[in-house]
Amino acid sequence: MKHARADYQRRIVDLENVIPADEPVFLLRGQDIYAARVVRFWAALVAQHDGDPAIVQAAMDIADEMDKWPTSKVPDLPEGS
């Protein structure tokens, strides 16, 4: 899988090789002040297009957990990226 952040390439891996190596992925962390809102927006889009309600609920549950995460900050890149 191809991460949006180069520093995630070796740290965030697909051990079962389900995601093709060249497929782009995007990771949102709980500490990101925008993450929960983005996940809720994504869930709303899935629901609007008759997506699986279980997937919508799973996304909403994660967004709720993100809201409770103790540290919130704006996204950043490591030095030298």
NORNORZI-V933240 format. One record per run of one state. SS is the DSSP state (h for helix, s for strand, l for the rest). FROM is the first residue (numbers start at 0). LEN is the number of residues. If there is no record, write none. Layout:
SS_FROM_LEN, SS_FROM_LEN
This chain:
l_0_1, s_1_2, l_3_2, h_5_3, l_8_15, s_23_2, l_25_6, s_31_1, l_32_2, h_34_14, l_48_4, h_52_16, l_68_4, s_72_1, l_73_8
